[in-house]
Amino acid sequence: MQKFKNKVVFITGGTNGMGFSTAQEFINNGAKVIITGRSQQTVDKAIDSLGANAVGIVSNAGKISDILELQNKIKAHTNKVDVLFVNAGYGKFGPIEAVTLSDFDEIFDMLVKGTFFTVQQLLPIMPKGSSIILNTTFLTEVGHSNMSVYTAAKAAVQSFIKTFASECTSKNIRVNGVSPGYIKTNIFNNTGMSTEQIQGTIEAVTPTLPFKRFGEPSEIAKTVLFLASEDASYIHGIEITVDGGLSRTK
Ligand SMILES: NC(=O)c1ccc[n+]([C@@H]2O[C@H](COP(=O)([O-])OP(=O)(O)OC[C@H]3O[C@@H](n4cnc5c(N)ncnc54)[C@H](OP(=O)(O)O)[C@@H]3O)[C@@H](O)[C@H]2O)c1
């Protein structure tokens, strides 16, 4: 399958989880992939597994100076990007009273500023017919305790789907979003929760899910590939929820 032959895909946060799985899926479909992560070690490890059609850039989505260097760093490998998946991220969860100013800034810097300026940096090297996909969350559809800051930041990303789509129409670039439910990734490792707390959360959440299982990263990857492909050529400004029905069924 060579649906993405001669295409270059840029994925923020591609060392793990959905970003890594999406990188694998694009490579399996003929693309060349550039991924980012916050450390040389995680980037190198991912590139070792992804193989010759992947390159990595160390870049922190929460650090504006890193984002402003992205275009130049990408140009060391390619002069164009056909697909941009803005995916890097995590949450810090806790009640309103426990949120610190620094937690708030960390999450908004990475998810809101990070998404906006990554797209701003990449747009000049995205040709007509390109595609942008933003990673949001099903949480924007519900109202989950302890997730106010993360959900608000993702709601801003959700809003970008429509405003960016509107602006990118004249460039013939499609913009869409993927909204994951509970997916089996390393996301909880960045939250400050202990291993026991993470295991406890997974055990408590699983029975509440419509299909009694977390989603697989590959189920997000396949949705991203669909949105980026010619099969989605008339899909623009929408978000596909991939949460096993969690936000839609009782
Ligand atoms: N898992 C879920 O249930 C779920 C549900 C809804 C939405 N999401 C969203 O899905 C996206 C991917 O998360 P995941 O679940 O796949 O988690 P994951 O397995 O922890 O992967 C996160 C990826 O993002 C990278 N990353 C994290 N912070 C970064 C930063 N500041 N700058 C650059 N890269 C960064 C990590 O790389 P390094 O560690 O190498 O930096 C890693 O490659 C996130 O935006 C998350 O909010 C997740």
The ligand as an ORCA input file, in Angstrom:
! r2SCAN-3c Opt
* xyz 0 1
  N      -4.161      8.601     25.694
  C      -5.338      9.136     25.787
  O      -6.237      8.541     26.398
  C      -5.627     10.464     25.128
  C      -6.969     10.836     24.977
  C      -7.264     12.029     24.315
  C      -6.249     12.805     23.798
  N      -4.952     12.431     23.972
  C      -3.921     13.279     23.360
  O      -3.161     12.495     22.465
  C      -1.886     13.109     22.263
  C      -0.813     12.040     22.294
  O      -0.743     11.490     23.578
  P      -0.575      9.912     23.852
  O      -1.778      9.476     24.568
  O      -0.139      9.217     22.633
  O       0.580      9.967     24.953
  P       2.072      9.406     25.016
  O       2.110      7.939     24.746
  O       2.603      9.893     26.311
  O       2.795     10.169     23.821
  C       2.968     11.553     23.877
  C       3.980     11.954     22.845
  O       4.109     13.382     22.881
  C       5.462     13.714     23.157
  N       5.454     14.923     23.953
  C       4.860     15.143     25.159
  N       5.037     16.421     25.514
  C       5.756     17.018     24.531
  C       6.256     18.310     24.328
  N       6.067     19.278     25.225
  N       6.948     18.553     23.187
  C       7.177     17.595     22.272
  N       6.724     16.331     22.416
  C       6.028     16.062     23.540
  C       6.081     12.513     23.825
  O       7.446     12.452     23.499
  P       8.667     12.649     24.517
  O       8.278     12.009     25.804
  O       9.763     11.958     23.787
  O       8.853     14.115     24.617
  C       5.339     11.373     23.110
  O       5.952     11.104     21.873
  C      -1.772     14.194     23.328
  O      -2.028     15.450     22.750
  C      -2.880     13.833     24.305
  O      -3.337     14.963     24.998
  C      -4.623     11.290     24.631
*
